[in-house]
Amino acid sequence: MKEILYRLFEHQYLGREEARQILQNIAEGKYNDSQIASLITVYLMRNISVEELSGFREALLEMRVPVDLAEYKPIDIVGTGGDGKNTFNISTSSCFVVAGAGYNVVKHGNYGATSVSGASNVMEQHGVKFTNNIGQLRRSMDICHIAYLHAPLFNPALKAVAPVRKSLGVRSFFNMLGPLVNPVMPAYQLLGVYNLPLLRLYSYTYQESGTRFAVVHSLDGYDEISLTSEFKVSMPEKEKLYTPEMLGFTRATEAELDGGETVGDAARIFDNVLRNQATDAQKNCVIANAAFAIQVICPEKKIETCIAEASESLESGKALAVLTKFIELNS
């Protein structure tokens, strides 16, 4: 590892196979925490290459606990994290809205490393017990249209680096990898990223993989559609810049999307959204993300139609009913 770090410090890049081997070694405990922290730091100081990202991804997928839910043709809605905005759980809320609209969702998530509350934090706050039991996951899909996959249960490397990531408290290339290594390998994915170079990097990676995708980025730095600024959406057939006003939404402020200071704060906002009792800013950004997720699944639908479906799921109580049943089944 020392030789690798010296090379990286001299601004050299890893090949795909080298990157794959490094991730395998991390999973096998061959590096100490300081070495892993140094590796993470390299990718804070420069962008990751396509070859490096692909090699890291291949290693994680090779080592994953596989989960076959292919017949459900599910979507995952996820942000890379690391945008420094400490938003409430927008992607997770959107997943339940999409499931409430009748589409299948497999949410791959983890504890927050750079924000107060990750998806796993808010699920745990509701009493959800994480599992990699395929029968339980299938039951959840059949009854609720949604299953939750806690990342460390499905990938040993993510579990091995969790303490280092938490103690550093900064974004890392593991933030970039998380969305690419959902063990289900979902047919569809809506991914939020925190800058434009990443939007292009992921768009290229997804095109290689054959996944039907949308990569989204709000131009003021959010790794989701925040409605605080213009935002870009990259799909296989197009890339388009939107404003909130183009879609009939009022522009939000950063303060209106804050997740609070504790997991409990974030969970209360999450609950308020799904109960249709949140602020307009909180509800609208969830509806917007859910709508573009629906369009990934149904590209023939106009975005206005998708917004109407997402709004109906939330405002009719269908999304809340999914959450209630999901907690009952998975607690």
N, C-alpha and C positions, 0 to 999 in steps of 0.2 A: 504493500500500500504506500510506503514511503516514496518509492520511485514514481508511482502513479501520481501522487500529490505534487511532487516536484515538477513533473511534466505539465500538470494542469496549472500550476502556479506560473509556468512559463507560457501560458496561453495556448498550449497545444490541446487538441481535441482527441477524444477517444473514438475508436472504431466501434462498430455495432457489436462485434463479438466481445471486445474488451468490456464494454459497458454491461453486456449480459453477464459476463463472468463476475464482475464486481458486485452486482446485485445478488448473485447466487452466494458469494462469499459473505456478504452482509447477513443474509438469511441464516447461514451456517455459523454465525458468530465468530468469524475469523478476524474481524476488525474491532478495535475498542471504541468507546464512545467518542473520544477525542478525534480519532481518525474519521469517524462518520461525520462529526460536526465540521471538520475541515473540508470534507467532500461537499457537504451541503453549502458551505460558505462559497466555494468556487462558483456555484451556479447562482449565487446572489450577485456575483461580480461580473458575470457574463451570461449571455443567452445560451441555452442548451441547443445542441445541433439536432437535426432530424435523425442522424445515425445514432447519437447517444440516447435520445428519447426512445427510438425503436428498440435498441439493445436492452435498455432498462425494462421496457414494456414486455419484451419477449421473455425475459427472465422471470418476471412476476407472473406472467400467464402460464409459463411452464410449471411453476411451483404452486399454482393456485389449487384450492379445493374446487374441482369443477362442479357446476350446478346446471343441469339440463332443464331449462324452462323454455326451450326454443319454440314449442308449439303455441305459447302465449303471445309471441311476437311483442315483447314488452318494450317500453321506453324507460330510460333513466334520465332524470333531470338533475344536474349537478353543476356546481361551480368549482373552480380550482381552489378557491380560498386565496388568502394571501393578498387581498386588496387593501387591507388595513382599515376597512370601513366599519367593522363590527356591526353588520346588519343583523336583524332577526333572521330566523330560518326561512328565507324566501323560497329556496329550491324545494325544501321538504314540504312546505305549505302547498306549493304548486303541484307536487306529486299527488297529494290527496285531492286537490281540485280536479286534476286530470283523471284520477281513478273514479271520482264521483261522476265524471262525465261518461264513464263506461269504458275507458281505455285501460289496458294492462300496463302496470308500472312495476319495475324492479329497481328500488332505490338502493344504491351502494353508497354507504356513508361511514363516517368515523367520528371520533371525538374532536372537538375543536382544538387546533394547534396554534392558530393565529387569531382566533376570535373567542369570545366568551362561550359560545354555544355552537358546537357542530351538530350534525344530524343525529348522531348517536347520543349526544347529551340530552337533546329534547325528547328522543324516544324513551330513553332510560328514565327521564323525569316523569314520564307517563306510565311507568311500570312495565314497559315492554322488555321481555327477556329475549336476548339475542340467541339465534340458533343457526346451525348449518345443516339441520335435519331436513332433507329434501321433501319428506312427507308433510312436515309442518309448513314449509314454504309453499308447496303446491296447494295446500288447504287454504292458506291465506290468499293466494292468487284466485282460487276458485270462488271464494266467498266474498272477498273484498276488492278484487282487481289489483291488489298491491301486496308486495312482499318486501321486507327490509333485510338487507345484507350488511352486517357489521363487518367492515373490511378486515380487521385482524383475525377474525375466525376463518377467513378464506385465504389469507396470505401471510405466511410466516415472516416474510421480510418486513411487512408493514408493522407487525407486532414487535419485531426486534428493534425498530428505530423509533417507536412511539415515545419512549422516555426522552430520547435526545431531542426529538422534534418539539416536545412540550417544553423542555427546559430552555431551548433556544428561543422559542416563541416567535420565530420569523418564518416567512414562507420559504419553501424549499422545492427541489425538483420532485419531491414526493407529492406535493400539491398538484404538480403537473401530471404525475403518473396516475393518481387516484381515479380520475374519470376514464382512463384508458384501460383499466384492468378490472372492470366489473366482471366477476367470474362467470356470470350468465352469458356474457358477450351479447348484450341486447341488440335487437334488430334496429332500434332507434335510439338516438341520444340528442338531448339538448344540453349543451355545455356552455357555461359562462366563463370568460377569461378576463384577466385584469389589464391586458394591454393588446395593442394591435399586432405586434410581432407574434404573440402567442395565438391570436386568432388565425393567422396565416399558417403557422406551424401545425396547429390541430386540424385545420381544414385539409391540409396536404396529407396528414397522417390518416385521417378518417377516409379520405378518398382511396388511399391504398388498401384499407381494411374492408371496404365494401359496406360499411355501416351507413344507414340513412341518417343524416345529421343536420343540426343547425348549431353553429358556434356564434355566441352573442357577446357583445362587449359594449358597455356604456362609456362614452368617450371621456367622461370625467373620472374614470378609473374603477368603476364597479365591475365585478365578475358576474354580473347578471343584468337583466333589464331592470334598471332602477327607476326609470322615468324621471330622473333628476337631470338628464341631459339628452342630447342626441345619442342614438345607439346604432351599432352596426350588426347586421345579421348575415352570416355566411352559410349558404346551403349549397348542395352539389351543383344546382343549376343557376344560382344567382348569388350576388352579394349586394345588399341594399342598406342605405342609411335611412333611418326613421327618426322622426321627432315624436315626443309624446302626443303632441297636438294632432299630428297626422292620424292617430288612432283614436282620437276623441278623449284623450286623457289630459288631466291638468298636471303640469310639471310639479314634481315633489321636491322637497328639500332633504339634505343629508340628515338633519336632525330627526325628521319624521320616520326614517327607516332604521334608527338606532336600535340595537338589540338589548340595551340595558347593561347592567353591571354584573349580573349573575345569570346562571342557567335558568333559575326560576323566573327572572324577568323576561328572558327570551321565550320561555315556555308559555307565559301568560299572553304575550303578543301572538304567538302561534295559535293558541286556543281562541283568542278574540277574532283572529282572521277567519278561522274555520267556523266560528259561530256567527259570522257576518256582523260582528260587533266592533271591528277594528276601525281605524281612521280610513278615510278615502285613499290616502297615500299608501298605506299598508296593503289594503285590499287590491288597489289597482295594479301595483307592481306584481303581486302574486297572479292576478288575472292575466296580465300581459305575458308573463313567463309561461303560464299554463297554455295560453292561446298559441304561442309559437311552438310549444311542444306538440299540441294537437295538429298544427300544420305540418310538422315533421312527419307525423303518421299519415296525414291526409293532405298531401301537397296540392290536390285538386281544389281544396276549400280555400276561399278567400280569407284573409286574416280577420276581417270583420265578422265572418261567420264563426271563426274559432274563438274570437273574443266573446261572442254571444253565448257559445257553448260553455266556456269557462265561467262566465258570469252566472249563468243559470245553475251550474253545479254548485257554486258557492252560495248564491242567494236563496236557492230552493232548500238548502239543508242537506243535499246529497253528499257533498264533501264531508260535512260533519258526521253524517251517518256512517260513511266509510271509516273515518277515524275512530268512531265509537266502537264499531264492530271489530276493527283491526286491533285495538287495545284489548278488547275482550278476548279475542282469539290468541293473542301473542303475549299475554301477561302471565 
